[in-house]
Amino acid sequence: DAKTTQPTSMDCAEGRAANLPCNHSTISGNEYVYWYRQIHSQGPQYIIHGLKNNETNEMASLIITEDRKSSTLILPHATLRDTAVYYCIVRINAGNNRKLIWGLGTSLAVNP
Amino acid sequence: EAGVTQSPTHLIKTRGQQVTLRCSPISGHTSVYWYQQALGLGLQFLLWYDEGEERNRGNFPPRFSGRQFPNYSSELNVNALELEDSALYLCASSLAVVMNTEAFFGQGTRLTVV
C-alpha cells in the first residue's frame, strides 16, 4: 500500500471550512483514498473514500487531484465536535492486501 | 442497526498472563480486522479474518493470534503479555467481496498490562 503524508496538526475556526490535505505521490492506479477520523480514544469513524472522482456525502467532500498524487478532505462548516485526528489512507480494495496502513494523521482542533 | 461491538471495554492484566478480546461485526459483514493502537501512536494492523480464515497478518509475534467463528464474530488472543502490549485494541468489520467497501470500527478494548 502507498504511504501518505499529512500535516501533524491544524486549527480551524468554528463555522468555517476545514481543508485537510494529504499527499500520496506513490499511489497506484487501483488504490483508493480513504479518510477516517478518531475522536479521543474512540474507534475510528469512516468519513469518505474515492478513486479518482471528487466525492461528497453528508459529512464531507473529498477532492482528488487529476494526477491522484494528493487529495483534500473538506469539512464545509466545522463544529467543535469535529475536533479529532483525521487519517488519510490509500489501499487496494481486492485480494489479500486489503488491510489499511495508518499514519499518524492530522490532529484538527476546531476553536470557538 | 447495531455497530461493531467489542468486549470488554477495559481490562487490566499482569505481565505473563493471557487475554482474549472479543468482537461482533455488523450484521452481514464477513470480514473482521484487528488493530493495535498504542498510546500516542497510529493504528497497527494485526489480523484480517474472512469467512473463518486468516487472510492476512501484520508484523506481530505469534503470541498474537485469533480466530473467526461461523457467525463471523472474532476473538483476539494474546499470550505471555508484555508491558508494551498495553494499548487500545480495535476491531473493524466490512463486507468481504464487494469493491469500494469501507470498514466500520468498534469502540475498542483498552488493555493495560502491569
Chai-1 contact restraints between the chains, C-beta under 6 A:
chainA,res_idxA,chainB,res_idxB,connection_type,confidence,min_distance_angstrom,max_distance_angstrom,comment,restraint_id
A,Q42,B,Q107,contact,1.0,0.0,6.0,A-B,restraint_1
A,G43,B,L90,contact,1.0,0.0,6.0,A-B,restraint_2
A,G43,B,F105,contact,1.0,0.0,6.0,A-B,restraint_3
A,G43,B,G106,contact,1.0,0.0,6.0,A-B,restraint_4
A,G43,B,Q107,contact,1.0,0.0,6.0,A-B,restraint_5
A,G43,B,G108,contact,1.0,0.0,6.0,A-B,restraint_6
A,P44,B,F105,contact,1.0,0.0,6.0,A-B,restraint_7
A,Y46,B,E102,contact,1.0,0.0,6.0,A-B,restraint_8
A,N93,B,M99,contact,1.0,0.0,6.0,A-B,restraint_9
A,N96,B,R55,contact,1.0,0.0,6.0,A-B,restraint_10
A,N96,B,N56,contact,1.0,0.0,6.0,A-B,restraint_11
A,K99,B,F45,contact,1.0,0.0,6.0,A-B,restraint_12
A,K99,B,W48,contact,1.0,0.0,6.0,A-B,restraint_13
A,K99,B,N56,contact,1.0,0.0,6.0,A-B,restraint_14
A,W102,B,G42,contact,1.0,0.0,6.0,A-B,restraint_15
A,W102,B,L43,contact,1.0,0.0,6.0,A-B,restraint_16
A,G103,B,G42,contact,1.0,0.0,6.0,A-B,restraint_17
A,L104,B,G42,contact,1.0,0.0,6.0,A-B,restraint_18
